[in-house]
């Protein structure tokens, strides 16, 4: 048999195999696409069910609240009712003075959260890299973190006045410890095998930090930031309730003092919206960091 005939025979025998492999590949791809589509459909159906239950439970709760208040099953003077809360919220938002209070609260929350996050992460990195220092000051940090912030609010008011300074300080003191502890825990959570591999490769401390320790700490930092965002709103509102020139906390005290519960719940709803906004901002940051560090 000549070499040309041998090559032709080889090509002839490999052609069915190539066709079979191509058919197998097409079948595998079609199966994977079908599986992905099924997973997407299940996820979509699950989301629809979740939102259906969520909306239904909210509507049911509001209807029960409204009916119980109108039928005097509970004292409407003390708990108001949804329609009055909505009317009070609309009245607030259609009058300019409330925006001064909204800005005062929002400004203190954002500044306190930002400063507390930056200082907390920086201190967390220092303490994680200097374990002896962390062990030495650990008891003091525990004592400081255990101090109730509402009890410290009057002291901060004396120190920093009734303006934004005292509110920012309270929010910062809450956020700082949450981010500090989260950062230390995240850096210490580096897998031991990865750490040993980094040591064997003799990588520089900076590369070890940026390539290993920081990505390991990010989930802990983001989780702490999500919690801190909510508690910063709480700290600012409590400080405003103690004493302040302006803020939603002062509006809440004014409404409850006059037993205007509709207005009080409207103010609480506005304050809660701040916490939701902060949590949403943290979620956006988390998505960005996930794309930046893990892709």
C-alpha positions in Angstrom: 0.0 0.0 0.0 1.4 3.4 -0.9 1.8 6.2 1.5 -1.0 8.2 -0.2 -3.4 5.3 0.2 -2.4 4.9 3.9 -3.1 8.6 4.5 -6.4 8.4 2.7 -7.4 5.3 4.8 -6.4 7.1 8.0 -8.4 10.2 7.1 -11.4 8.0 6.1 -11.3 6.1 9.5 -10.9 9.4 11.5 -13.8 11.2 9.8 -16.6 9.1 11.5 -14.8 9.5 14.8 -14.6 13.3 14.3 -18.2 13.4 13.4 -19.1 11.3 16.4 -17.1 13.6 18.7 -18.7 16.6 17.2 -22.2 15.1 17.8 -21.2 14.3 21.4 -20.0 17.8 21.9 -23.2 19.2 20.5 -25.2 17.0 22.8 -23.2 17.9 25.8 -23.5 21.7 25.0 -27.3 21.3 24.5 -27.6 19.5 27.8 -25.6 22.1 29.6 -27.7 24.9 28.1 -30.9 23.1 29.1 -29.6 22.7 32.6 -28.7 26.4 32.8 -32.1 27.4 31.5 -33.8 25.1 34.0 -31.7 26.6 36.9 -32.6 30.2 35.7 -36.3 29.3 35.5 -36.1 27.8 39.0 -34.4 30.9 40.4 -36.9 33.2 38.7 -39.8 31.2 40.0 -38.3 31.2 43.5 -37.8 35.0 43.4 -41.4 35.4 42.3 -42.6 33.2 45.2 -40.4 35.2 47.6 -41.7 38.5 46.5 -45.3 37.3 46.5 -45.0 36.1 50.1 -43.2 39.3 51.0 -45.8 41.7 49.5 -48.7 39.6 50.7 -47.4 39.6 54.3 -46.8 43.3 54.3 -50.3 44.1 52.9 -51.9 41.7 55.4 -50.1 43.3 58.3 -51.1 46.8 57.1 -54.7 45.8 56.6 -54.8 44.2 60.1 -53.3 47.3 61.6 -55.8 49.6 59.9 -58.8 47.5 60.7 -57.8 47.0 64.4 -57.3 50.8 64.7 -60.5 51.8 63.1 -62.6 49.3 65.1 -60.9 50.4 68.3 -59.6 47.0 69.0 -56.5 48.8 70.1 -56.0 52.4 71.1 -55.6 54.3 67.9 -54.2 57.3 69.8 -51.2 55.2 70.8 -50.5 53.2 67.6 -52.1 55.4 64.9 -52.9 53.6 61.6 -51.2 53.2 58.2 -53.3 55.8 56.5 -52.4 58.4 59.1 -48.7 57.5 58.9 -48.8 57.8 55.1 -50.6 61.2 55.4 -48.0 62.4 57.9 -45.1 61.2 55.7 -46.6 63.1 52.7 -47.1 66.2 54.8 -43.5 66.0 56.0 -42.0 65.6 52.5 -44.1 68.4 51.0 -42.7 71.0 53.5 -39.2 72.3 53.2 -38.2 72.4 56.9 -38.0 68.6 57.2 -35.2 68.5 54.6 -33.0 70.4 57.0 -33.5 67.6 59.5 -33.0 64.9 56.8 -29.8 66.5 55.7 -28.5 66.8 59.2 -29.1 63.1 59.9 -27.8 62.0 56.5 -24.6 64.0 56.7 -23.8 62.7 60.2 -24.4 59.1 59.2 -22.3 59.3 56.0 -19.4 61.1 57.6 -19.4 58.9 60.7 -19.6 55.8 58.7 -16.8 56.8 56.4 -14.4 57.9 59.1 -15.2 54.9 61.3 -14.6 52.6 58.4 -11.3 54.1 57.3 -9.9 54.3 60.9 -11.3 50.9 61.9 -9.8 49.1 58.8 -6.4 50.9 59.3 -6.3 49.9 63.0 -7.4 46.4 62.2 -4.5 46.0 59.7 -2.0 47.3 62.2 -3.2 45.0 65.0 -3.3 42.0 62.7 0.3 42.6 61.6 1.4 43.3 65.2 -0.2 40.6 67.3 1.8 41.5 70.4 0.4 45.0 70.3 -3.1 43.6 69.8 -2.8 41.3 72.7 -1.5 44.2 74.9 -4.3 46.6 74.1 -7.0 43.9 73.7 -8.5 44.4 77.2 -8.7 48.1 76.7 -10.5 47.7 73.4 -12.9 45.3 75.0 -13.7 47.8 77.7 -14.2 50.7 75.2 -16.3 48.6 72.9 -18.5 47.5 75.8 -19.4 51.0 76.7 -23.1 51.7 75.7 -23.1 54.5 73.1 -26.4 56.0 74.2 -24.8 56.5 77.6 -21.8 58.2 75.9 -24.0 60.5 73.8 -24.5 63.1 76.5 -20.7 63.2 77.1 -20.0 63.7 73.5 -22.6 66.4 73.4 -20.8 68.2 76.1 -17.5 67.8 74.4 -18.5 68.5 70.8 -21.7 70.5 71.1 -25.2 70.1 69.7 -24.1 70.2 66.0 -22.8 67.5 63.7 -19.6 66.8 65.7 -21.2 64.9 68.5 -23.4 62.8 66.1 -20.5 62.0 63.9 -18.4 61.0 66.9 -21.1 58.6 68.2 -21.5 57.0 64.8 -17.8 56.7 64.3 -17.2 55.1 67.7 -19.8 52.4 66.7 -18.5 51.8 63.2 -14.8 51.8 64.2 -14.9 48.8 66.5 -17.1 46.8 64.2 -14.6 47.3 61.3 -11.6 46.9 63.5 -12.7 43.5 64.7 -13.9 42.4 61.3 -10.5 43.3 59.7 -8.5 41.5 62.3 -10.6 38.4 62.0 -10.4 38.5 58.2 -6.6 38.8 58.0 -6.2 36.0 60.6 -8.5 33.7 58.6 -6.0 33.2 55.8 -5.7 29.5 55.0 -2.7 28.0 56.7 -1.6 26.1 53.6 -1.7 29.3 51.5 0.3 31.1 54.2 2.9 28.4 54.2 3.1 28.5 50.4 3.6 32.2 50.5 6.4 31.8 53.0 8.1 29.1 50.9 7.9 31.4 47.8 9.4 34.3 49.9 7.0 36.8 48.5 7.3 40.4 49.8 5.1 41.5 52.7 3.3 43.9 50.4 2.4 41.2 47.9 1.4 38.9 50.7 -1.0 41.6 52.0 -2.5 42.6 48.6 -2.7 39.2 47.0 -3.5 37.0 50.0 -4.5 38.8 53.2 -6.6 41.6 51.9 -8.8 39.3 49.6 -9.2 37.0 52.5 -10.3 39.8 54.8 -12.7 41.5 52.3 -15.8 39.2 53.0 -15.3 39.9 56.7 -14.9 43.7 56.1 -18.0 43.8 53.9 -20.1 41.9 56.4 -18.9 44.3 59.2 -19.6 47.3 57.0 -23.2 46.1 56.3 -23.8 45.8 60.1 -22.0 49.1 60.7 -24.2 51.0 58.2 -27.3 50.1 60.1 -25.8 50.9 63.5 -24.5 54.2 62.4 -28.0 55.4 61.7 -29.1 54.1 65.1 -26.2 56.0 66.8 -27.0 59.3 65.1 -30.7 59.1 65.8 -30.1 58.3 69.5 -27.8 61.3 69.8 -30.3 63.6 68.1 -33.0 62.3 70.5 -30.8 63.3 73.5 -30.1 66.9 72.1 -29.4 68.4 68.8 -30.1 71.5 66.7 -31.6 69.5 63.9 -32.2 65.9 62.8 -34.8 63.2 62.5 -34.2 62.2 66.2 -35.4 65.7 67.3 -38.5 65.3 65.1 -39.2 61.9 66.7 -39.0 63.4 70.2 -41.3 66.3 69.2 -43.9 63.9 67.7 -43.9 61.5 70.6 -44.0 64.4 73.2 -47.2 65.7 71.5 -48.5 62.1 71.2 -48.6 62.4 67.4 -48.0 58.8 66.6 -48.6 59.1 62.9 -45.8 61.6 62.6 -43.6 59.5 64.9 -44.0 56.4 62.7 -43.4 58.6 59.6 -40.1 59.8 61.1 -39.1 56.2 62.0 -39.9 55.2 58.4 -37.6 57.9 57.0 -34.8 56.8 59.4 -35.3 53.2 58.4 -35.0 54.3 54.7 -31.5 55.7 55.6 -30.5 52.2 56.8 -31.8 50.6 53.7 -29.9 53.1 51.5 -26.7 52.4 53.4 -27.2 48.7 53.1 -27.8 49.0 49.4 -24.7 51.1 49.0 -22.7 48.3 50.8 -24.2 45.7 48.4 -23.0 47.7 45.4 -19.6 48.0 47.0 -19.5 44.3 47.6 -20.4 43.5 44.0 -17.6 45.9 42.8 -15.0 44.4 45.1 -16.0 40.8 44.1 -15.4 41.7 40.4 -12.2 43.6 41.2 -10.6 40.9 43.4 -12.0 37.6 42.4 -12.2 37.8 38.6 
